[in-house]
Amino acid sequence: MITLNEQRGSGLKYSLEQIMEIIQQGNTEKGLELLNEFEKEADHQQQYDLVQLYNELGRPDKAEPLVQYLIQNYPDEGELLTTAAETAIDMDKEDEAIEWLLEVDKKDEAFLQAQMLLADLYQLQGLDEVAESKLKAALQEAPEEPVLLAGLGDYYLEQGDFSKSIPYLKQAERQGFEFPEGSLDLRLAEAYSSTGNFEDAMSYYEKGIKEKQEPQALFGYGYTALQVSDYQTASKQLEELKAMDPEFVTLYPYLVRAYEGVEHFDQALKTAEDGLSVDEFNDQLFLEAGKLHMALDDQSSSEKRLREALSLNPANRDAAFAVLELWHTQEDYESMIDLVSYLKDIKEDDPGLDWYLGKAQWGEEDFNKALETYKGIQQEYTENELFLEDYGRLLLELGYREQALRHFRSVLSIDPANTEIQELVTDLEDSGM
């Protein structure tokens, strides 16, 4: 706290504490009148305290002229300059705030705070590199300062540069730093999860969520738990998030997967449908609902949901493959060909679509077209056991036994334990191939 030298104020009828009590009792108008009287009689130190109080009360318009008056008397006082900057920020005068902060001397105790405020302001203005340089400059002056270490780590976290954020946040953790708002543990959890270090992230989420239960943290914890197949923890965190904020639409597909992981398919389906009541244009939720209806042997509802997913987003490949697989089991080859043709017309190209096209042509006994289709994509699937077996069986059906045998041998090179193909290869070889 700064100490300002002028001594006056002996004629004050009320202290700031007493006036604050009057305001807290609901007598705001009277309290503000008393603050005006206080300002006229106050010495410089009391005027500075009044500036702080005005800012706390959300009256930067009252604080501004007073802090500027004090700066005229103490132009080199860094804490006054940072207070003037904070007041200007509250009045949306960012450029003015920057001017005040740039005046803080490097040797002043308030220099570090000024650099952090400058970094925040430059970041707000989209000048990220300048913001980073200010934080680094301050850290050079005080390399062990936990506030700066945490500030730089938090800056990189906000920038999405998670690997850079971790060393600074870890150093701040070792210094015993705690954020006034939010949680250092949760920040580290987010950084570790975003860099794929899910086990480390889990331990930080477990600690951090006890400090502060907030929607984004619950979601991050649930998401991370899914990555390590801890479905119980994932469902617990995401259930709490759903209870806290049912409009948090991103949670629903992940909660569905958590329930699927513990084979609670009815709950998973209900969750998908709950999500659709929140966001009726979420193609991913339509996909999840369609897959769950399929798992529960409701093919009609499954097809309906999968069609809805594709109507919302024709680029949803998972939905396309799911409905194509459904039609294949139903031997609805015409629908398969129509869908693949439509998707190709709108430039949705994928060798998997051609594979399903070939299956449909084969099903319709249009063997020449099927053979041409399979041949056209075989280079995409040279290491795909299922494709190689599929193609081999088509070739075998058409009498191309030598080519079929070559594909079956390729299957065995990938999976020597495939007894069915082993027997098929033996039979072909014994027959003189």
C-alpha positions in Angstrom: 0.0 0.0 0.0 1.4 3.4 -0.9 1.7 6.2 1.7 0.8 9.7 0.7 2.3 12.5 2.8 -0.3 15.3 3.1 -2.0 15.3 6.4 -5.5 16.6 6.7 -8.9 15.1 7.3 -9.1 15.8 11.1 -12.5 17.4 10.5 -14.1 14.3 9.0 -17.4 13.4 10.6 -17.5 9.9 9.2 -14.8 7.4 8.4 -14.8 5.5 5.1 -15.7 2.3 7.0 -18.8 4.0 8.6 -19.9 5.4 5.2 -19.5 1.9 3.7 -21.8 0.5 6.4 -24.4 3.1 5.5 -24.2 2.1 1.9 -24.4 -1.6 2.7 -27.5 -0.9 4.7 -29.2 0.3 1.5 -28.8 4.0 2.0 -26.8 4.4 -1.2 -27.8 8.0 -1.9 -26.9 9.2 1.6 -23.7 7.3 1.4 -22.6 8.9 -1.8 -23.4 12.3 -0.4 -21.2 11.6 2.6 -18.4 10.4 0.3 -18.6 13.8 -1.5 -18.2 15.5 1.9 -15.4 13.1 2.8 -13.5 13.9 -0.4 -13.5 17.6 0.4 -11.9 17.2 3.8 -9.7 14.1 3.1 -5.9 14.2 3.0 -4.1 12.5 0.1 -3.9 9.1 1.7 -7.6 9.2 2.5 -8.3 10.4 -1.1 -6.4 7.4 -2.4 -8.5 5.1 -0.1 -11.6 6.8 -1.5 -10.4 6.1 -5.1 -10.2 2.4 -4.2 -13.7 2.5 -2.7 -15.2 4.3 -5.7 -13.8 1.6 -7.9 -15.1 -1.2 -5.7 -18.6 0.5 -5.8 -18.4 0.5 -9.6 -18.1 4.3 -9.8 -14.9 4.8 -11.8 -16.3 8.1 -13.0 -15.9 9.4 -9.5 -12.5 7.7 -9.0 -11.0 9.1 -12.2 -10.6 12.8 -11.4 -9.5 12.0 -7.9 -6.7 9.7 -8.9 -5.6 12.1 -11.6 -5.3 14.8 -9.0 -3.2 12.6 -6.8 -0.9 11.8 -9.8 -0.3 15.5 -10.3 1.1 15.5 -6.7 2.9 12.2 -7.0 3.8 11.7 -10.7 6.3 8.9 -10.1 4.2 6.8 -7.8 3.7 3.5 -9.7 0.8 2.3 -7.6 -1.1 5.5 -8.4 -0.4 5.0 -12.1 -1.6 1.4 -12.1 -4.7 2.5 -10.2 -5.4 5.1 -12.8 -5.0 2.5 -15.5 -7.4 0.1 -13.7 -9.9 3.0 -13.4 -9.5 3.8 -17.1 -10.1 0.1 -18.0 -13.3 0.1 -16.0 -14.4 3.1 -18.1 -13.5 1.3 -21.4 -10.6 3.7 -22.0 -8.0 1.0 -22.9 -5.6 3.3 -24.8 -5.6 5.7 -21.8 -4.9 2.8 -19.5 -1.9 1.8 -21.6 -0.5 5.3 -21.4 -0.7 5.3 -17.6 1.0 1.9 -17.4 3.8 2.8 -19.8 4.8 5.5 -17.3 5.5 3.1 -14.5 9.3 3.0 -13.9 11.1 -0.3 -14.2 12.4 0.1 -10.6 9.0 0.7 -9.1 7.4 -2.0 -7.0 4.3 -1.7 -9.2 6.3 -2.4 -12.4 5.4 -6.1 -12.5 1.7 -5.5 -12.0 1.9 -2.8 -14.7 3.4 -5.3 -17.1 0.7 -7.9 -16.4 -2.0 -5.3 -17.0 -0.3 -4.2 -20.2 -0.2 -7.8 -21.4 -3.9 -8.2 -20.7 -4.7 -5.0 -22.6 -2.5 -5.8 -25.6 -4.1 -9.3 -25.7 -7.6 -7.7 -25.7 -6.5 -5.6 -28.7 -5.3 -8.6 -30.5 -1.6 -7.7 -30.1 -0.6 -11.1 -28.7 3.1 -10.9 -29.5 3.3 -7.6 -27.6 1.4 -9.1 -24.7 3.9 -12.0 -24.6 6.9 -9.7 -24.7 5.5 -7.7 -21.8 5.1 -10.8 -19.6 8.6 -12.0 -20.6 10.1 -8.6 -19.8 8.6 -8.7 -16.4 9.7 -12.2 -15.8 13.3 -11.3 -16.6 13.1 -8.7 -13.8 11.7 -11.3 -11.4 12.3 -14.8 -12.7 10.9 -16.5 -9.5 7.8 -14.3 -9.2 4.9 -16.8 -9.0 2.4 -14.3 -10.3 4.3 -13.8 -13.5 5.0 -17.5 -13.9 1.3 -18.2 -13.6 0.4 -15.2 -15.8 2.7 -16.4 -18.6 1.4 -20.0 -18.3 -2.2 -18.7 -18.4 -1.4 -16.6 -21.4 -0.1 -19.6 -23.4 -3.1 -21.6 -22.2 -5.5 -19.0 -23.6 -3.5 -19.0 -26.8 -3.9 -22.8 -27.2 -0.1 -23.3 -26.9 -0.6 -25.9 -24.2 2.9 -27.4 -24.2 4.4 -24.0 -23.5 2.0 -23.3 -20.7 2.9 -26.4 -18.7 6.4 -25.5 -17.5 5.3 -22.0 -16.3 2.3 -23.3 -14.5 4.3 -26.1 -12.9 6.8 -23.5 -11.6 4.0 -21.5 -10.2 2.7 -24.6 -8.6 6.0 -25.3 -6.9 6.0 -21.7 -5.6 2.6 -22.4 -4.0 0.8 -19.9 -6.2 -3.0 -19.9 -6.2 -5.2 -18.0 -8.7 -7.6 -15.5 -7.0 -10.2 -16.8 -9.4 -10.2 -20.2 -10.9 -7.8 -23.1 -10.1 -4.2 -23.7 -11.0 -4.9 -27.5 -10.9 -7.6 -27.1 -13.4 -5.4 -25.1 -15.7 -2.7 -27.8 -15.5 -5.4 -30.4 -16.1 -6.6 -28.7 -19.3 -3.0 -28.2 -20.5 -2.1 -31.9 -19.9 -5.3 -33.2 -21.5 -4.9 -31.0 -24.6 -1.3 -32.3 -25.1 -2.5 -35.9 -24.8 -1.1 -36.5 -21.3 -4.4 -37.9 -20.1 -3.1 -39.7 -17.0 -1.4 -36.5 -15.7 -4.5 -34.6 -16.5 -6.7 -37.0 -14.6 -4.8 -36.4 -11.3 -5.0 -32.6 -11.7 -8.7 -32.8 -12.5 -9.4 -34.9 -9.5 -7.8 -32.3 -7.2 -9.0 -29.2 -9.1 -12.7 -30.2 -9.3 -12.8 -30.3 -5.5 -11.6 -26.7 -5.5 -14.0 -25.4 -8.1 -16.9 -27.1 -9.9 -17.4 -25.2 -13.1 -19.0 -26.4 -16.3 -15.8 -26.3 -18.5 -13.9 -28.2 -15.8 -16.5 -30.9 -15.5 -16.6 -31.3 -19.2 -12.8 -31.4 -19.5 -12.7 -34.0 -16.7 -15.4 -36.1 -18.3 -13.7 -35.9 -21.7 -10.3 -36.8 -20.3 -11.8 -39.8 -18.4 -13.2 -41.1 -21.7 -9.7 -41.0 -23.3 -8.4 -43.4 -20.6 -11.6 -45.5 -20.8 -12.7 -44.6 -17.2 -16.3 -44.6 -18.2 -17.6 -44.4 -14.6 -15.7 -41.2 -13.9 -16.7 -39.8 -17.3 -20.4 -40.4 -16.7 -20.3 -39.0 -13.2 -18.6 -35.7 -14.2 -20.8 -35.3 -17.3 -24.0 -36.1 -15.3 -23.1 -33.4 -12.9 -22.5 -31.0 -15.8 -25.9 -31.9 -17.3 -27.6 -31.2 -13.9 -25.7 -27.9 -13.6 -26.2 -26.7 -17.2 -28.5 -28.8 -19.4 -27.9 -26.3 -22.2 -24.2 -27.3 -22.4 -24.9 -29.2 -25.6 -21.4 -30.4 -26.2 -21.6 -32.7 -23.3 -24.3 -35.0 -24.7 -22.3 -37.0 -27.3 -19.6 -37.7 -24.7 -22.1 -38.7 -22.0 -23.6 -41.1 -24.6 -20.2 -42.7 -25.1 -19.6 -42.9 -21.4 -22.9 -44.8 -21.0 -22.0 -47.0 -23.9 -18.7 -47.8 -22.3 -20.6 -49.3 -19.3 -23.2 -50.9 -21.6 -26.0 -48.7 -20.3 -27.6 -48.4 -23.7 -31.0 -47.3 -22.6 -29.5 -44.4 -20.6 -27.3 -43.6 -23.6 -30.2 -43.4 -25.9 -32.2 -41.3 -23.5 -29.2 -38.9 -23.2 -29.0 -38.6 -27.0 -32.7 -37.8 -27.2 -32.3 -35.3 -24.3 -29.5 -33.6 -26.3 -31.7 -33.4 -29.4 -34.4 -31.6 -27.3 -31.7 -29.0 -26.6 -30.1 -28.8 -30.1 -32.3 -30.2 -32.8 -29.7 -29.5 -35.5 -26.9 -31.6 -34.0 -26.1 -34.2 -36.5 -23.7 -36.0 -34.2 -26.5 -36.6 -31.7 -28.7 -37.9 -34.5 -25.9 -40.3 -35.4 -25.5 -41.5 -31.8 -29.2 -42.0 -31.5 -29.2 -44.0 -34.7 -26.4 -46.2 -33.6 -28.1 -46.8 -30.2 -31.4 -47.7 -31.8 -29.4 -50.2 -33.9 -27.8 -51.7 -30.8 -31.3 -52.0 -29.3 -32.4 -53.8 -32.5 -34.8 -51.0 -33.6 -33.8 -50.8 -37.2 -36.7 -48.5 -38.3 -35.8 -45.8 -35.7 -32.1 -46.3 -36.4 -32.6 -45.6 -40.1 -34.8 -42.5 -39.3 -32.2 -41.0 -37.0 -29.3 -41.7 -39.4 -31.2 -40.2 -42.3 -31.8 -37.1 -40.2 -28.1 -36.9 -39.4 -27.2 -37.0 -43.1 -29.9 -34.5 -44.1 -28.3 -32.0 -41.6 -24.7 -32.8 -42.6 -24.1 -34.9 -45.7 -20.4 -34.8 -44.8 -21.0 -36.9 -41.7 -19.1 -40.0 -42.9 -19.9 -42.0 -39.8 -23.6 -41.5 -40.4 -23.3 -42.4 -44.1 -21.3 -45.6 -43.3 -23.8 -46.6 -40.5 -26.9 -46.3 -42.7 -25.1 -48.0 -45.6 -24.2 -50.9 -43.2 -27.8 -51.1 -42.1 -29.1 -51.2 -45.7 -26.4 -53.9 -46.5 -27.7 -56.1 -43.7 -31.3 -55.5 -45.0 -30.1 -56.2 -48.6 -31.4 -52.8 -49.7 -28.9 -52.4 -52.4 -30.8 -49.9 -54.4 -30.8 -47.4 -51.4 -27.1 -48.0 -51.0 -26.4 -47.1 -54.6 -28.6 -44.1 -54.5 -26.9 -42.7 -51.4 -23.4 -43.2 -52.7 -24.3 -41.6 -56.0 -25.8 -38.6 -54.2 -22.8 -38.2 -52.0 -20.5 -38.4 -55.0 -22.6 -35.8 -56.8 -22.0 -33.3 -54.0 -18.3 -34.1 -54.0 -18.2 -36.3 -50.9 -15.5 -38.7 -52.1 -14.2 -41.5 -49.8 -12.9 -44.9 -50.7 -15.2 -46.3 -48.0 -18.2 -45.1 -50.0 -16.9 -47.0 -53.1 -16.4 -50.1 -51.0 -20.1 -50.0 -50.1 -21.0 -49.2 -53.7 -19.1 -52.3 -54.7 -20.9 -54.4 -52.1 -24.3 -53.1 -53.4 -23.4 -53.9 -57.0 -22.3 -57.3 -55.9 -25.5 -57.8 -54.1 -27.5 -56.9 -57.2 -25.3 -59.4 -59.1 -23.9 -56.6 -61.3 -20.6 -58.4 -61.1 -18.6 -56.5 -63.8 -19.4 -53.2 -62.1 -18.6 -54.6 -58.7 -15.3 -56.0 -59.9 -14.4 -52.7 -61.5 -15.3 -50.8 -58.3 -13.3 -53.1 -56.0 -10.3 -52.9 -58.4 -10.5 -49.1 -58.4 -9.9 -48.8 -54.6 -7.7 -51.8 -53.9 -4.6 -49.6 -53.5 -6.3 -47.8 -50.6 -6.8 -51.0 -48.7 -3.6 -53.1 -49.2 -3.3 -53.5 -45.5 -7.1 -53.9 -44.7 -7.9 -57.4 -43.7 -11.6 -57.1 -44.2 -11.4 -55.5 -47.7 -8.8 -58.1 -48.8 -11.1 -60.9 -47.7 -14.2 -59.3 -49.2 -12.4 -58.7 -52.6 -11.0 -62.3 -52.5 -14.5 -63.8 -52.0 -15.9 -61.7 -54.9 -13.0 -62.9 -57.1 -13.6 -66.5 -56.0 -17.3 -66.2 -56.8 -16.5 -65.0 -60.3 -14.0 -67.9 -60.9 -10.8 -65.9 -60.5 -9.3 -68.5 -58.1 -5.7 -67.6 -58.5 -6.3 -63.9 -57.8 -8.6 -64.8 -54.9 -5.9 -67.0 -53.4 -3.4 -64.2 -53.6 -5.8 -61.9 -51.6 -6.5 -64.6 -49.0 -2.8 -65.1 -48.5 -2.5 -61.3 -48.0 -5.1 -61.6 -45.3 -3.1 -64.3 -43.5 0.1 -62.2 -43.7 -1.9 -59.6 -41.6 -3.7 -62.1 -39.4 -2.1 -65.6 -39.4 -4.7 -66.7 -36.7 -7.6 -66.3 -39.1 -8.6 -70.0 -39.2 -11.5 -69.5 -41.6 -9.2 -68.1 -44.3 -6.5 -70.7 -43.4 -9.0 -73.4 -44.3 -10.1 -71.6 -47.5 -6.5 -71.2 -48.6 -5.8 -74.9 -47.8 -8.8 -76.0 -49.8 -7.8 -73.9 -52.8 -4.2 -75.1 -52.7 -5.4 -78.7 -52.4 -7.6 -78.3 -55.4 -4.5 -77.5 -57.5 -4.2 -73.8 -57.2 
